């Protein structure tokens, strides 16, 4: 039978972490506790609710039907407690402590050095822990409280996340060296109509931005070909098609036999910004962080444009 005592924060946090990782060792490492301590917290919570929350197997942990029912309430309670702690910590204080910060793969190679090299001088008491993952996983982990914020392209459905725009990054077109567009700087977006566009696979935000271009300017369906940008570039080199990339990525790509075509004027862009939970009490902190990162990106010479209203 369930007991009348309230579950502790540590018990709820242990339960949420175990459900997220489905492994005692991984959950314990994330929480910074020993496996026996984690197991004791779960056992105490199961005694409190009067039933088994997880099923222990030799390899993984399975969440029971009772656990699935109670997990959303436990997660909400943990997020509320963490938001309370954030609010207390932010009273009259600058950005301090550890911040779990997500980065998308098409931005991380050139934005991560900006953060790691420049941020200590801007915000010396802030210690970012960078985690690279695709947009969908970032938004899921934000909602679960496993990330504090993330720097992503915000031209997507953000679910329940809030966004602070930072800058617009121009998109360019990679083509084979012998392509008629090689070296052009006057490309019109509607010229994409007659080209075979290559896409990254599902889950990458650059795929969504390329799809949006196709829906607006081209009737020819694009082709999904690879999970990494480097593979798409190699396919461009071999004449399979062309692809759209953020201009900042050019500095990270191997100089293979491809050429670049740029759009005329202020062409298509992707909007970069910081996202965080709408329930977070640290909105002002994230605005300040966005300002700092934008300034550092300018100093690093990243290709960027000021944010302008959408058409």
N, C-alpha and C positions, 0 to 999 in steps of 0.2 A: 504493500500500500504506500501511496505517496505520503511524505511527512509534511508538516505544516510550516517548517522552516523555509526561509527564502534561499535560493541558490546564491552562492557567492560569485563575484565577478570573475575570479580565477577559474571557477568551475565552468562558467558559461564560455569564457574565452578558450579554455582547453577543448571544450566540446566543438566549438566552431572551427578551431584550428584542425582538430582531428578529422572533422567532416571534409574540410577543404583539401587536406593532404592525403587522407585515407591511409595513413601510415603513422605509427606511433613515433618512430625515430625522427621522421621529417617534421612532424608537428611539434615535437619536443624541442628540436633544434630551432625552429622558427620562434618559439616562445622563450627560448633561453632557459629551459628547465630540464630536469632529468626525466627519463622515461618512467621511472617508478612514480615520480611526483605527478606526472601527467595521468598515469593510470589510476592513481589514487583519486585525483580530481574527478575523473570520469565515473569511477565507481561510486563516489559520494553523490554525484549528480543523479546517477541511475537510482540510487537508494532514495534520493529526494523525490523523484518523479514516479517511483514505483514500477519501473520497467526498464528493459534493456534498450539503450540508445544506439549502440553499435554492436556489430557481430565481429568478434576477433577471429581472423583466419591466419594461416601460416604466413601469408604474403601481404595481404592488404586488409584494410578495415572496411566493412560494409555497414552502411547506415540502415538501421531497421525502419520499418514504417512509423513507429513512434518517434524515432529520431528525425525522420523527414518532416513529420508534422510539427515538431517543436523547434527545428533548426531556424526557420525564419524569425521566430520570436527571440531566440537566443542571439542571433546575428544583430537584430535591431537593438537589443539591450546592450550588446558589446559596443556597437557603433555609437550609441547614445552616451555611454560612459566615456569612450575615447573623445567624443566631441566636447564633453564636459571638461576633460583634462586639457584639451587643446585651448578651450576658452580661458581656463585658469592660467595656463602657461603664457598665453598671449597678452594678458593684462599688463599693459605698460612695458612690454618686452619686445625686443627686436626678434627677427627670425633666428631661432636658436635650435640646437639639438639635431637629432637625426631626422632626415626627411626621405622617405621612400619615394623615389621619383622615377616614373616610367618614361621610356623613350621608344618611339617606333623605329623599326630597322632602317627605313629609308632616310631617317634623320640622324640617327645615333652616331654614324661614323664621323660626321663633322660637327655635330652639336655637343657630343659628349666631351671632347677636348675643351670646348668653350666653357662648359660648366665646371669641369674638374680643374682647369688651369686658371680661370678667371674669377670664379665665384668666391674662393677663399679671401681674396682681397676686398671684394664687395661686401660679403657677409661672412666674416671670419668665424662666427659662432654657429654657423649652419653647416651641417655635415650631410651632404646628399649621398644616398645609396642608389645608384643607377641600376635600373632593370630594363633590359631591352625585350620587347615583345610586340606582337601585332596589336592593332587598335582594339579589336574585339576582346582580347584577353586583358588589355589595360582597363577597359571600361568595366569588365567583370570584376577585376581585382580592386578597382576603386569602390565599386558597390559593396564588395565584401570586406572593405576596410583593410585590405592587404597592401594597398598603395595609398600614399597621402595625396599625390598629385602626379601629373604626367605632362610631358610636352609632346603634342601630337598635331597632325593636320586636323583642324576642327570643322572641315567641310563634310562632316558625316553626322548621322543620327547619334547624338551623345547620350541617349537614354535619359538617365536621371542626373547626369553630370552637368556642372556649370563650367563655362569657358571664359577665359580672359585672353582676348586676341593680342598677339605680339607683333607679327609682321606677315606680309604676303611674300611668298617665294615664287619667282617666275618658273614656269614649266617650259622645257625645250624639247625638241624632237631629235632623237638619234636615228641616223640613216646610214646605209653603207657608203663608203667613200666615193663610189662611182654613181651615187644617186643624184638626180637633177637638183635636188634641194640642198645638196652639200654646201655649207657655208652661207646659205641664205639668211638674211636678217629682216626680210620683209614678208614672212609667211603669214597668210591669212588662215584662220582656224577652219574655215569652210573648205580649204584645200585638202583636209583630211578625208574628205568624201571618197576619194578614189584610191586610198591607200589601205594596205593590210596592217592594222594596228595589232601589236603583240601586247598581251597583258600579263601581269603577275597573277598568281592563283588566288582563290578566295581567301579572305581574311586580311589582305594587305590594303591599306587605305589608298595607295597609289592606284590600285585597280579601280576603286570607286571613282577617283578623279578622272581617270582615263575613260571610264564608262560614261561619266557625265559629259565629257567632251564629245564622245561618239553620239550620244543621244541628242546633243544639241546641233552637231555639225555634220554627222555622217550617218548614212543609212546602211552602210556595210557593217555587219557584226564583227567585233574584234575577236581575236583568238587568244585563249588562255594557254600559256605554254610552260610556265616555270614558277617555282617558289622563290627564286632569288633573282635580284636585279642583274647580277653578273651573268647568269645563264641567258636571260633575255638579251643582254648586250651581245653575247656571242652569237645568238641567233640572228640579230640584226647584221652583224659582221658577215654572216654567211648568206645574206640576202633573203632570209625568210620573210622579213617584213620590217616595219619601223616601230619605234616605241616612244612614249612620252616619259620624261624623267624630270625631277626637280633640278634646277640648275646647280644647286649646291652639291649634288651627287657627282658632278663631272670631275671634281677635284679628287674624288675617291676611286674612280673607275680606272682600270688599267688602260693605258693608251693603245688600244687595239685599232684595227682598221675600220674605224667608224668616223662619221662626220656629224656635225651639229648644225641644225637649222633652228633659227630663232623667229619668234612671231614679231610682227610689226607692232610698234607702240607698246602700250601696256597690254600684253597678250594674256592668255590664261595663266592663272596662278593657283597655288594652294595656300590656304590660310593657316599659319602656325600659331598655336596658343597653348596656354596652360589650362588643363581641366582638373577639376576637383569635385568632391561630393557636394551636392547642393545643401546638404545638412551641415557641412563644416562651418565652424565659427571663425575660420581663419581666412575669410575672403579677402580682407585688406592685406594680409600677409602675402597671399598669392598674387595680388595686383602688384605689390612691391617686387616680388620675385620676378614677375613677368617683365617689369621695367628694367630690372638689373640684367636679365638674360638678353633682352633686346639690345641694350646698350653694349653688352659684351659681344654680341653677334655682329654689331656694326663695327666695333673695334677690330674684330677678327677678319673683317672683309668678306663676310658671307653675303652672297647675292640675295638682296631683300628689298622690298618696296614697302612704303608706309601703307597701313591698312586703309582701304577706301570702301565706301558703301557698295554693296552688291548691286548689280543692275537689276 
